[in-house]
Amino acid sequence: MNSVYFSRLAEKKFKIIAKMFPVALVCGPRQVGKTTMLQHLSKKEDRTYVTLDDLNARVLAINDPKLFFQKYKPPILIDEIQYAPNLFSHIKMLADNNKKAGEFWLTSSQSYSTMKKVTESLAGRIGIMNMYSFTLSEKKQHLYTIPTNFSFNNLSTNHNNGLKLELDDVFKDIYFGGMPKLIEASEDEKDIYFHSYIHSYLMKDVMELGKISDTVKFYTFLFAVASQVGNVINYANLANAADISQPTAKEWLETLQGMGIVYLLRPYFNNSLKRLTKSPKLYFYDTGLCSYLARVPSPENLKSSYMAGAYFENYVINQFTIKYELLPHAPQIYFYRDSDKNEIDVLLEEYDGFTPLEIKLSANPNKRDINTFKLLNKLDKPIKNGGIICLIDELFPIDEKNSLIPASVL
């Protein structure tokens, strides 16, 4: 593991939360660097640290919360708080008595189960944010802000970050993903890491959630989910692959979503538009985990596979989903698909209009791909500047509203 600390885009938002609320919670999958970031931010503080992965600490927290906080005094960082949700009521009392911002820093790798307890116990006292594995900009330590304005002038003026994305580098980045321990890993090390990750963390956590009773079928289900990346979810296919019912397939996928493993991109709905499906599209927050589950042996095999376009689409979608969560006024992210099978990969909705974007694995995409944008004229908001996100080296105008947009600006 690289011993050098890599600054994270999430730091800015967390600092704001910790100054506003007595309790600050960071949710996200295992091993993405939540604790590392918080320990880095608390280096100059005398902050107690305890992880509830430690069974002794967990037993104490569950059986005697009062003694727990006598042993581990605030200000405190508590890892994996979901293991002792009964602590929330005691945190509430201590927070109300102390009335200090940032006294309690918490992490959780099970956002669904944790959120229910949080809303019941700490409403108004807690700030919450999500965190995921490294983006390319974090790996390169170019911590630039993702655009929400995709006009040619704005992109050319404000987003010249100096990064150039070559095809081979993109697929190497997709193949390895963003787990901190894999920043400098070999292909063999990646396989060993994810094999351990699935069995040591993922399978263990889903069992503790209590929603998965058959680990063999769930393991098969994971591989089936990876085969659908970038596609509208087909619950029947997932159910058949794992020999489970469709309701079970839906529940298991929701569990993976709650753990921050997969992201479900919703279709845009409007009564004035025809829509083909109500089902979302499926993406992985970490493309390295997805490529492992898909049994792809190398970046070269991934680049030449029939799924290359879907993986690149996942790669780009991740920039929106991960980075927009850290912005105070981020657009809502959708895709568009109508009954005539016309599709727009990304539709960003803001108060003042919609931004349509296509994603193409090409350095010279067909400019006619923006023709579907005119289908949005029926919407009740203006259509803003958009374009095609691709592997072109430099920003290039298509027409007065749309551009060929280098993926590196994200």
N, C-alpha and C positions, 0 to 999 in steps of 0.2 A: 504493500500500500504506500502511495506517495505521502511522505511526511510533510510536504509543503502545503500550507493552507490555501485553498482556492476561494476567493471572495465569491459570495453568492448574490444573485439578484434579489433574493428574498430578504436580505439584511435590512434594507431601507424600510420596507413595510413592517417588519417585526419591531424595529426600533420605535416606530410611531405607535404601534399597538402597546408596547411595553411602557410607554410614557402616558398612555391614556387610561389603561385599565389595571386593576390590581392583579388580574390573572391574564396571562398570555399563553395561548395554546397553539402549537404547531402540529398539524396532522399531515400524514403522508406515509408512503410505503416504507417498509423496513430498508435500512442500509442506504438511504439516499442522502444522508448527511445532516439530518435534523439536529442531532445532539452535537455533532462537531461544530456546526454553525453557532449554536447557543453557547457552547463552552468557549468558543472563540470570542463571542460578544461579551462574555462575562469575565474575561481574563483579568480585568482591572477591578473586579468586584470580589468581595468575600461572600461568594454564593455557594451554599451547600448543594452537593450533587448526590442523587440517589436514583438507581434504576430499579423498577419493579420486575425486571427480568431476574433480579436476585431474589431467590425464593425466601430467604430470611427476611428481607425488607418487605416483600409482598405479604407474607404471613402477618408480620407486625402491622402493616397498613390495614389489612382486612380485619384483624382481630382486636386491635387496640389503636385506633386512629389518634387518640389523644397522646398516647405514649410515643407514637410514630413522630408526631410533630415536636415532642420534647427532645427526641433523639436527633431529628433532622429539622433544624430550625430555619425559618425564613430569614433572609431571602433564599429561595430554594429553586432548583431545577429538578423536576421529577420526570423521569423517562417512563414511557409506556403506562400512562395513568389509567388506561382502560382496565388494567388488571385489578384495580381497587377503586371502583366508582364511588364507594362509600366515603372516600376522602373528600368528595366535593362539598358535602354539607359542612365539614370541618374547615375546609378552605374558605367557604362562604363566611363562617363566623370569624375566622382570623382576619380575613380581608376587611370585613366590616369594622372590626376593632382597631386594626392598624391604620386603615385608610391611606395606604401608600401604594403608588403605582408601581407595577413591575415586581411585586413581592413574590409572585408565584409564576414560574415558567414551567410549562408542561409540554410533553410530546405524547402523541398517540399514533399508532399504526392501524387503528381500526376506527375510522371516522364515523361510520353509521352508529355503532353501539355507543361510542363516546358522546356523540352529539345529543342523543336522547337524554342522557344523564346531565349533560351540561345545560341544556335548555330548562331542565327541571330545577336545577340547583343554583346555577350561577348567572342567570339572566341579568343583564345590565352590569355585570362585574367582570366579564371576560371578553377579550378580543381573540378572534380565531383567524388563522390563515393556513393555507395548504402549501405543501412543498414537495417537489418531485426531484428526480435525478437530474444530473447536469444537462444543460443545453450546450450547444456548440460554443456559443458566445461566452459561457462560463468556463468551458475548457480552455478557450483561447484567452480568457481574461479580458475580453472586450465587452464590458458590461453596459452596452448601449440599450436605449429604450426602443421597444418595438413600435412601429408607426401605427396610428389609427387613421391618419389622413394619407391616402394613397394617390394624391395628385402628383403629377410629374415634378412640379416646382418644389413641393414639400419633400419628396423623396430625394431629389437631387441636392437639395440644400442641407437637409438635416440628417441624412442617413448614409453618409459616405464613411463607413466604419473601417475601411481598409481590408476587409476580409474578401477573399476570392475563393469560390467553391469549385473545385475540380471534381469530375465525376467519381474518380477513384477515392478521393478523400471523403466525399459524401457517403459512399457506400461503406467505407471503413467505419465512419462515424455511426451510421445506421446499424451496422452489424454488431459493434461493441456496445452501443447504447451509452447511457450516462451514469451508470453506477460509479461512485467515487473509486472503488477498489479496482476498477477495470480501465482507468485512464491510461495506464501504460502496460496493459496486459497482452499476453500472446493469445492466439486462438485456443490453444489447449487450456490455458489458465481461465479463459472465459467459460469454456464448457464445464470445467471443474467448479468454478464459482457458482454458476447458475444451477447446476445439479444440487449443490449444497444449499443454495438459497431456497430452492423449491421445497426441499425435504426438511431443512432446519427451521425455516421461517414460515413459508407460505402454507404448507400443509398443516403445520402445527397451529398456526393462527386460525385457519378456517375451522379446524376441529374445536378450538376453544370458543369460537363464536357460536357453536352449537347448531349450525345450519347444515353441516355436511356430515352424513353418517357413513358414507361409502367412499373411502379414500382412493380405492382403486379406480372407481368410475370417475371420481373427480379429477384424478391425474389424467385419465383419458380425455376428459372434458377440456382440460387446459390446452392440450395439443389441438383439439378441434377448434377452440376459440382462436388460436393463432392462425389457423387456416382461413379465417374469415376477415382478417384485417383489411380495412379499407372498403368493406362491403356493407350493404344493408343487412342487418342481422336476420339470419334465417334460423329461428328457434327449432324448427323441425329437423334441420340438418344437425344442429348441435345435439339435440336429444337422441337422434338415431346413432350418432357417432359414439356417444357415451352410454347408450342403452338406458336412458332415463326418460321421464315424461317431459313434455314441453313446459309445463308450469315449473318443474324442478330446474330445467335448463335456464329459465328466466330468473329464478331465484338465485341460482348459483352465479349467473352473470352479474346480478345486482350485488352479490357479495364481493365479487372481484372489483366492481366499480367502487364499492364502499371502502375497499382496502387500497384504492389508488393504483390498481394494476391496469385496469382498462378505462377508456373514456368513451362514452356514448354520445355521439354528435347528433343532435335532434334535427329533424327536417323542419323547415319553416312552414308555418300554417297561416293561411289567410283565406277567408271565405270567398274572395273574388278570384282565387287561383285554383286550378285543378291540381290535385296532389295524388301521386301514385301510391304512396305508402305512409303509414304512421310510424313505421319502425325506424329507429336510429341507425347510424353507421358506427362501426366498431373500430376503435383504435387502441393501441397500447401506449401508456405513458412512457415506457422504456422500450425502445425498439430492439435493444440487445436481448432482452428477455423474450420478446416475440420471435426474433430470428433463432434463438436457441430452441424454443418450443416447436418451431417449424422445421427443426433439424437441418438448418442451412449450415454447411460445413465451413464456409469462408466468405469474405466480402466479395470475392470474384464470382463465386456461385450465386450470391445474392444479386449482384449487378446483372448477371445474364439470365436470371430466372424470369418466368412469366409474371411473377409477383413484384418485379422491380418497381413498376409504377405505383403499386399500392403502398409499398414500403416508403417510397419517396413522398407520397401523399401523407402518410402517417407522420413522417419526419417534419414536414411543413406544418401540418395541423398542430403538432406538439408545440411549435413556437407560439402559436396563438393561444392554445389552451393553458400552457404553463405560464407564459409571460403576461397575458392579459389578467390573470388572477391577481397579479401584483400591482395592477394599476388602479387608481381610485375611481375612475369613470370609464371602465373598459366597455367596448361594444359587446352585445350578445352575439354568439357564434352559432350559425346554422348551416345546413346545406339545403339546396333547392332541388326538387325533382317533381315533375308533373306527370300526368297520365299518358303523355306522349313520349315519355322517357327522356325528355330534355332535362339536363342536370347542370347545376352550377356547384362547384366543389365547396366554396365558402361564401356565405352571405352574412356580412357583419351588419347588425342593426344598432343604430344610435338614435337619439331623439330627433336628429335632423335629417335622417335618411339611411339608405342602404348602400353598402359597398360590396359589389360582386367581384369575386376572384376565382380564377381557374388555376389549377396546379398541373404542370406538365413536366415530365422528365425529359427535357430537351433543352439544348442551347439555342434552338431556332424553331419554336413552336409555330403552328399554323395560326395566323392572326384571325382567321375566321372562327376560332374557338370562342371569341367573345360575342358571337352573334346571338347566343342564347340570352345575353343580358337584356335584350329588348323585351323579353317575356316579362320582365319585372315592371314594365310601364303601368301595369294594372294596380300596382301597390299604392297605398295611400300616403307614401312618403317619397321624396325625391330619390333618384338614383345618383349616387355620388361617384367620384373617380374610382376606378378599379383597374383590372388588368389580368395578366397571366404571370404567375410566379413560376420561374423556371431557372435554368442554369446559365442564362446569358451573363456575360461578364459585366456589362454596363447597362444602366437604365436606358430604355429606348421607347419613344412614343409610338403608339399604334394609331391613335386618333386624338381628338381634343380632350377626351375623358379617360382614355385607357392607355396603359403602358405594358411593355415587357419588363417584368420586375425581377431583378436578381434575388434568388432565395437568401442570399447573404444579408440583405437589409433587415431580415427578420431576426 
